[in-house]
Amino acid sequence: MSRISNIIEEFIKNLLQQTNNGTLEIKRNELAEYFNCAPSQINYVLQTRFNTDNGYYIESRRGGGGYIKIIRVNINNKYIENIINNYIQDVITKSRALSIIDSLIEKDIISSREGILMKTALSDRALNIASQYKNQLRARILKDMLLVISKN
């Protein structure tokens, strides 16, 4: 299984290198057909090899005309890169996340309005799931938000 995953990963990386802007749109089913594998295999590769920890941001749209957009994020802001690499692990507490957002506001990396929106998205009320998963989900969301901020 890892062999096909490695082949798919390399194929996608080669396609990404051929783009001018580091953005690639693919159709999961077409890619699965090309590699003669299940679409879930494509999902596995995307989730494990093209995630925020590896510097990628994924957007997807389901349905007949659906696609997956893979964006290679070049983090231009060293402060954000430091936060992602050193302060956000697999989990982050609400107070730590809010502290990071406050520091982004203080350094004029984000506006107060953006900070409020980020804090709201990371609140316990917004993360209406079992408490044992909240800090893990909070970390994923914060990393994705920081990647989006750093690519602009």
Buried (B, 14 or more C-beta within 10 A) or exposed (E): EEEBBEEBBEBBBEBBEEEEEBBBEBBBEEBBEEBEBEBEBBBBBBEEBBBBBEBBBBEEEEEEEEBBEBBBBEBEBEBBBEBBEEBBEEBBEBEBBBEBBEBBBEEEBBEEEBBEBBBEBBBEEBBEEEEEEBBBBBBBBBBBBBBEBBBE
